[in-house]
Amino acid sequence: MEFEFAAIKRNEKYSPNHVTNDTLILNKTGEELRKQGCGFKIYDEYELNGDFVEEEYIFSMARGEESIEKLQKMNEAGKFIINPPASILNCYRVNLSVILPDAGIDFPPSMIVATAADDSYRLKDITEKNKLWIKRGDVHAIHKEDVSLVYYDEEINYLLKEFNHRGMKKA
């Protein structure tokens, strides 16, 4: 075989309503690689381990922080990763809200806040509008509450505490 590829399947929690699509993408990619004479093996994100993935060529759909850290170590060890860890991190909401405007790409005005902060936010101090979108700062929505339209100060602060309780550090 010309090349041996490892495909890292995204953890289902990062693919709400798209688990089937992700599987189809991996399977179709594997079919095309096999047609080219390449080997292809699928790993689940939750079983990702630097010693476990023997293939030198990896393409990844992983999204979790722990998986990204493991992929980064593999990348540093010389493995070639398509959709490398830095690209995945660039897609985290908090990073997009800085990267895109810095590149001159229109992006809604955003404010990044720590969810563990003792700060109390008021709608009128953030926006002139009578509503505000609060979004988790890392990956895109996993639960419907991860992207919430709020109308009251209490909702802002409650949602930030709830994000923190679920392990999200920034919103």
VEXMARLO-766296 format. One line per field, with one value per residue: residue number from 1; z, y, x of N, C-alpha, C in turn. Coordinates in Angstrom, 1 decimal. Layout:
<rs>
pos = (NUM:...) .
n_Z = (Z:...) .
n_Y = (Y:...) .
n_X = (X:...) .
ca_Z = (Z:...) .
ca_Y = (Y:...) .
ca_X = (X:...) .
c_Z = (Z:...) .
c_Y = (Y:...) .
c_X = (X:...) .
</rs>
This chain:
<rs>
pos = (1:2:3:4:5:6:7:8:9:10:11:12:13:14:15:16:17:18:19:20:21:22:23:24:25:26:27:28:29:30:31:32:33:34:35:36:37:38:39:40:41:42:43:44:45:46:47:48:49:50:51:52:53:54:55:56:57:58:59:60:61:62:63:64:65:66:67:68:69:70:71:72:73:74:75:76:77:78:79:80:81:82:83:84:85:86:87:88:89:90:91:92:93:94:95:96:97:98:99:100:101:102:103:104:105:106:107:108:109:110:111:112:113:114:115:116:117:118:119:120:121:122:123:124:125:126:127:128:129:130:131:132:133:134:135:136:137:138:139:140:141:142:143:144:145:146:147:148:149:150:151:152:153:154:155:156:157:158:159:160:161:162:163:164:165:166:167:168:169:170:171) .
n_Z = (0.0:-0.7:1.0:4.5:6.2:9.1:10.2:12.2:13.9:14.7:18.1:19.0:20.5:19.7:17.3:17.0:15.5:13.2:13.0:11.3:8.9:9.4:9.5:6.9:5.5:6.4:5.5:2.7:2.1:2.9:1.0:-1.4:-0.9:-0.7:-3.3:-4.5:-3.6:-1.0:2.5:5.2:8.2:10.7:13.7:16.8:18.3:21.1:21.7:21.1:21.1:21.4:21.2:20.2:17.6:14.8:12.2:9.9:8.6:9.1:9.2:10.6:12.4:14.9:17.9:20.6:23.5:24.8:22.9:20.9:22.1:22.2:19.5:18.8:20.1:18.6:16.1:16.6:17.0:14.4:12.8:10.0:9.7:8.5:8.6:11.0:14.6:15.2:13.3:14.0:16.6:15.8:14.9:17.1:18.9:20.4:19.4:16.6:16.8:17.2:15.2:12.6:12.4:12.7:10.3:8.6:8.0:8.1:11.1:13.7:16.3:19.3:22.6:24.8:27.5:30.8:32.2:34.8:36.2:38.8:38.0:37.3:34.8:32.9:30.6:29.3:29.6:27.8:25.2:23.0:22.3:23.0:23.6:23.5:22.2:23.6:23.5:23.8:24.2:23.1:21.2:18.6:19.0:21.2:22.9:23.0:24.5:24.3:22.5:23.0:23.1:24.9:27.1:29.5:32.4:34.4:33.0:31.5:33.4:34.7:32.6:32.0:34.4:34.3:32.0:32.9:34.9:33.3:32.3:30.5:29.8:28.7:27.2) .
n_Y = (-1.2:2.2:4.5:4.6:5.5:7.0:7.7:9.9:9.7:12.0:12.6:11.7:13.5:15.9:16.2:16.9:15.8:15.3:12.9:10.7:12.0:12.6:10.0:9.1:10.8:10.0:7.3:7.5:8.9:7.0:5.0:6.2:6.6:3.9:3.1:4.4:2.9:3.1:2.4:2.4:3.3:3.6:5.4:6.1:9.2:9.2:7.1:7.9:7.8:8.5:6.4:4.4:5.0:4.1:4.7:7.0:9.0:11.1:12.0:14.2:14.6:15.3:17.1:17.6:19.0:17.4:15.5:17.1:18.0:15.5:15.0:17.1:16.4:14.1:15.3:16.9:14.9:14.1:13.1:13.3:15.5:16.0:18.6:19.8:20.2:23.0:24.2:23.2:24.4:27.0:27.2:27.3:29.1:31.4:32.0:32.4:34.7:36.6:36.1:36.3:39.1:40.4:39.6:41.1:40.3:40.4:40.1:39.5:41.9:41.1:39.9:38.4:36.4:35.1:32.3:31.6:33.8:36.2:38.3:40.3:40.6:43.1:43.7:46.2:47.3:46.0:46.0:48.0:47.0:45.2:42.6:39.7:37.5:34.6:32.5:29.4:29.2:27.5:24.7:24.3:24.4:21.9:21.3:22.6:24.9:25.9:28.0:30.7:33.0:35.8:38.0:39.3:40.5:38.6:36.2:36.2:36.0:33.7:31.8:31.9:30.9:28.3:27.4:27.3:25.4:23.2:22.9:24.7:27.2:29.7:32.2) .
n_X = (0.8:0.4:0.1:-0.7:-3.6:-5.0:-8.2:-9.8:-12.7:-15.2:-16.3:-19.5:-21.0:-20.2:-21.4:-24.2:-27.2:-25.8:-24.4:-24.7:-24.0:-21.3:-20.3:-20.8:-19.1:-16.5:-16.6:-16.9:-14.5:-12.7:-13.3:-12.4:-9.7:-8.9:-9.3:-7.2:-5.2:-4.4:-4.2:-6.6:-8.0:-10.4:-10.7:-12.3:-12.9:-12.9:-11.2:-8.7:-5.3:-1.9:0.0:-1.5:-2.4:-1.0:-0.5:1.1:-0.1:-2.8:-6.2:-8.5:-11.5:-11.9:-12.9:-12.8:-11.1:-9.1:-8.6:-7.6:-5.2:-3.8:-3.6:-1.9:0.4:1.0:1.4:3.6:5.4:5.9:3.9:1.8:-0.9:-4.0:-6.2:-5.2:-4.4:-4.1:-5.7:-8.2:-8.5:-8.6:-11.2:-12.8:-15.2:-14.4:-11.9:-12.4:-13.8:-11.9:-9.9:-11.2:-12.2:-9.7:-8.5:-9.9:-12.5:-15.9:-17.6:-19.9:-20.1:-18.4:-18.0:-15.7:-16.0:-15.1:-16.5:-16.3:-16.0:-16.7:-18.1:-21.0:-23.2:-24.9:-27.5:-27.8:-25.3:-23.8:-25.0:-27.0:-29.3:-32.3:-31.8:-29.6:-27.2:-25.9:-23.2:-21.5:-18.0:-16.2:-16.4:-18.9:-22.5:-23.7:-25.7:-29.1:-29.1:-26.6:-26.3:-27.9:-30.5:-30.9:-32.9:-32.9:-31.0:-30.7:-30.8:-28.5:-26.4:-27.2:-26.9:-24.2:-23.1:-24.2:-22.9:-20.3:-20.6:-20.9:-18.4:-17.4:-15.1:-15.1:-17.2) .
ca_Z = (0.0:-0.9:2.3:5.5:6.8:10.2:10.2:13.6:13.9:15.8:19.1:18.6:21.3:18.9:16.0:17.2:14.3:12.1:13.2:10.0:7.9:9.7:9.1:5.5:5.0:6.6:4.7:1.3:2.0:2.9:-0.3:-2.4:-0.6:-1.1:-4.8:-4.8:-3.1:0.4:3.7:5.8:9.4:11.4:15.1:17.4:19.0:22.5:21.9:20.6:22.0:20.5:21.0:19.6:16.2:14.2:10.9:9.9:8.0:9.9:9.0:11.9:12.6:16.4:18.4:22.1:23.9:25.1:21.6:20.2:22.8:21.8:18.1:18.8:20.4:17.4:15.1:17.1:16.8:13.0:12.0:9.1:10.1:7.7:9.6:12.2:15.8:15.1:12.5:14.8:17.6:15.1:14.7:18.4:18.8:21.0:18.5:15.4:17.1:17.1:14.0:11.5:12.3:12.4:8.9:7.8:7.6:8.9:12.2:14.7:17.5:20.3:23.9:25.3:29.0:31.5:32.8:36.2:36.8:39.7:37.4:37.0:33.6:32.6:29.1:28.9:29.6:26.7:23.9:23.0:21.9:24.2:23.6:23.3:22.0:24.4:22.9:24.4:23.6:22.4:20.0:18.3:19.9:21.5:23.5:22.4:25.4:24.0:21.8:23.6:23.0:26.3:27.2:30.9:33.0:35.1:32.0:31.1:34.5:34.9:31.5:32.2:35.5:33.8:31.1:33.8:35.6:32.3:32.0:29.5:30.5:28.1:26.4) .
ca_Y = (0.0:3.5:5.2:4.1:6.6:6.9:8.7:10.1:10.0:12.9:12.1:12.0:14.6:17.1:16.2:16.7:15.8:15.0:11.7:10.0:12.7:12.4:8.6:9.0:11.5:9.1:6.1:7.9:9.2:5.7:4.3:6.9:6.3:2.5:3.1:4.9:1.9:3.4:1.8:3.3:2.7:4.6:5.4:7.0:10.2:8.9:6.1:8.5:7.7:8.6:5.1:3.5:5.3:3.7:5.3:8.2:10.0:11.2:13.1:14.2:15.3:15.5:18.5:17.8:19.6:16.3:14.9:18.1:17.9:14.3:15.2:18.0:15.6:13.3:16.3:17.3:13.6:13.9:12.5:14.3:15.5:16.8:19.2:19.8:20.8:24.5:24.5:22.9:25.4:28.3:27.2:27.5:30.4:32.6:32.2:32.9:36.1:37.5:35.9:36.8:40.6:40.7:39.3:42.0:39.6:40.8:39.2:40.2:42.4:40.0:40.1:37.1:36.5:33.9:31.8:31.4:35.1:36.6:39.5:40.2:41.4:43.7:43.8:47.6:47.6:45.2:46.3:49.0:46.3:44.6:41.1:39.4:36.0:34.1:31.3:28.7:29.7:26.5:24.1:24.8:23.9:20.5:21.3:23.8:26.0:26.4:29.2:31.2:34.4:36.3:39.3:39.8:40.4:37.3:35.1:36.3:35.5:32.3:31.0:31.8:30.0:27.0:27.0:27.0:24.1:22.1:22.8:25.7:28.2:31.0:32.3) .
ca_X = (0.0:1.2:0.0:-1.7:-4.2:-5.9:-9.3:-10.3:-14.1:-15.6:-17.2:-20.9:-21.5:-19.8:-22.1:-25.7:-28.0:-24.9:-23.6:-24.8:-23.2:-19.9:-19.9:-20.7:-17.9:-15.4:-16.6:-16.6:-13.1:-12.0:-13.4:-11.6:-8.3:-8.6:-9.2:-5.9:-4.2:-4.0:-4.8:-7.5:-8.6:-11.2:-10.6:-13.2:-12.2:-12.7:-10.2:-7.5:-4.1:-0.7:0.7:-2.4:-2.5:0.3:-0.4:1.8:-1.0:-4.0:-7.1:-9.2:-12.7:-12.0:-13.2:-12.6:-9.8:-8.2:-8.2:-6.7:-3.9:-3.2:-3.2:-0.8:1.6:1.3:1.9:5.0:6.2:6.2:2.8:1.2:-2.3:-4.9:-7.1:-4.3:-4.9:-4.2:-6.9:-9.4:-8.6:-9.0:-12.7:-13.5:-15.9:-13.6:-10.8:-13.0:-14.3:-10.7:-9.2:-11.9:-12.1:-8.3:-8.3:-10.8:-13.7:-17.0:-18.0:-20.7:-19.3:-18.4:-17.3:-15.4:-16.0:-14.8:-17.7:-16.1:-15.9:-17.8:-18.8:-22.4:-23.4:-26.2:-27.7:-27.6:-23.9:-23.2:-25.6:-28.1:-30.5:-33.0:-31.6:-28.2:-26.9:-24.8:-22.7:-20.4:-16.8:-15.3:-17.0:-20.3:-23.6:-23.9:-27.1:-29.7:-28.8:-25.2:-26.5:-29.2:-31.0:-31.4:-33.5:-32.8:-29.8:-30.6:-30.6:-27.1:-25.6:-27.5:-26.4:-22.7:-22.8:-24.5:-21.8:-19.2:-20.9:-20.7:-17.0:-17.0:-14.4:-15.3:-18.4) .
c_Z = (0.0:0.4:3.2:6.2:8.0:10.1:11.7:13.5:15.0:16.8:18.8:19.4:20.5:17.6:16.2:15.8:13.0:12.2:11.9:9.0:8.1:9.2:7.6:4.9:5.2:5.7:3.2:1.1:2.0:1.6:-1.4:-2.1:-0.9:-2.6:-5.3:-4.2:-1.7:1.4:4.4:7.0:10.2:12.9:15.6:18.2:20.5:22.8:21.4:21.6:21.1:20.3:20.2:18.1:15.6:12.9:11.0:9.3:8.6:9.3:10.1:11.8:14.1:16.8:19.9:22.4:24.2:23.8:20.8:20.8:22.3:20.3:18.0:19.1:19.2:16.3:15.4:16.9:15.3:12.2:11.2:9.3:9.2:8.6:10.9:13.4:15.8:14.3:13.3:15.9:17.0:14.9:16.0:18.3:19.3:20.1:17.2:15.6:17.1:15.7:12.8:11.4:12.1:11.0:8.0:7.3:8.6:9.9:13.2:15.8:18.6:21.5:24.5:26.8:29.6:32.2:34.3:36.9:37.8:39.2:37.2:35.8:33.5:31.1:28.6:28.9:28.4:25.3:24.1:22.7:23.2:24.2:23.2:23.1:22.9:23.8:23.7:23.6:22.8:21.2:19.7:19.1:20.0:22.1:23.0:23.3:25.1:23.1:22.2:23.4:24.3:26.2:28.5:31.5:33.7:34.2:31.7:32.2:34.8:33.9:31.7:33.3:35.0:32.8:31.9:34.5:34.6:31.8:30.9:30.2:30.0:27.3:25.6) .
c_Y = (1.2:4.2:4.6:5.3:6.2:8.0:8.7:10.6:10.9:12.3:12.6:13.2:15.9:17.2:16.0:16.8:15.6:13.8:10.9:10.7:12.5:11.0:8.5:9.7:10.6:7.9:6.4:8.2:7.9:5.0:4.9:6.6:4.9:2.4:3.6:4.0:2.2:2.6:2.8:2.7:3.8:4.3:6.4:8.0:9.9:7.8:6.6:8.4:7.7:7.3:4.2:3.8:5.1:4.4:6.7:9.4:10.0:12.3:13.0:15.1:15.6:16.9:18.7:18.3:18.5:15.7:15.8:18.1:16.6:14.4:16.1:17.3:14.7:14.1:16.6:16.1:13.3:13.3:13.7:14.3:16.5:17.3:19.2:20.5:22.3:24.9:24.3:24.0:26.8:28.4:27.3:28.9:31.6:32.9:32.9:34.4:37.1:37.3:36.5:38.4:41.0:40.5:40.2:41.4:40.0:39.7:40.0:40.7:41.4:40.4:38.7:37.3:35.1:33.5:31.7:32.7:35.4:37.9:39.2:41.2:42.0:44.0:45.2:48.0:46.9:45.7:47.3:48.3:45.7:43.0:40.9:37.9:35.7:32.7:30.7:29.1:28.7:26.0:24.7:24.0:22.3:20.3:22.6:25.0:26.6:27.7:29.7:32.7:34.8:37.7:40.0:39.6:39.0:36.2:35.1:35.6:34.1:31.4:30.8:30.9:28.5:26.5:26.6:25.6:23.0:22.1:23.8:26.8:29.6:31.0:33.6) .
c_X = (0.9:1.2:-1.0:-2.3:-5.0:-6.9:-9.8:-11.8:-14.5:-16.5:-18.6:-21.5:-21.2:-20.6:-23.6:-26.4:-27.1:-24.1:-23.6:-23.9:-21.7:-19.4:-19.8:-19.5:-16.7:-15.4:-16.3:-15.1:-12.3:-12.1:-12.5:-10.1:-7.9:-8.5:-7.8:-4.8:-3.7:-4.8:-5.6:-8.1:-9.2:-11.0:-11.7:-12.4:-11.9:-11.6:-8.8:-6.4:-2.9:0.0:-0.2:-2.6:-1.1:0.5:0.3:1.0:-2.3:-4.9:-8.1:-10.4:-12.9:-12.2:-12.9:-11.2:-8.7:-7.7:-7.3:-5.3:-3.1:-2.7:-2.0:0.5:2.0:1.9:3.4:6.0:6.5:5.0:2.2:-0.3:-3.0:-6.0:-6.4:-4.9:-5.1:-5.4:-8.2:-9.6:-9.1:-10.5:-13.4:-14.0:-15.0:-12.5:-11.3:-13.4:-13.1:-10.0:-9.9:-11.8:-10.6:-7.9:-9.1:-12.1:-14.8:-17.4:-18.8:-19.8:-19.5:-17.6:-17.0:-15.3:-15.7:-16.1:-17.5:-16.0:-17.0:-18.5:-20.3:-22.7:-24.8:-26.4:-27.4:-26.2:-23.1:-23.7:-26.7:-29.4:-31.1:-32.9:-30.1:-28.1:-25.7:-24.4:-21.5:-19.1:-16.0:-16.0:-18.4:-21.3:-23.6:-25.3:-27.7:-29.4:-27.4:-25.2:-27.9:-29.4:-31.5:-31.9:-33.4:-31.4:-29.6:-30.3:-29.1:-26.3:-25.9:-26.9:-24.9:-22.4:-23.1:-23.4:-20.6:-19.4:-20.7:-19.3:-16.5:-16.3:-14.7:-16.6:-18.3) .
</rs>
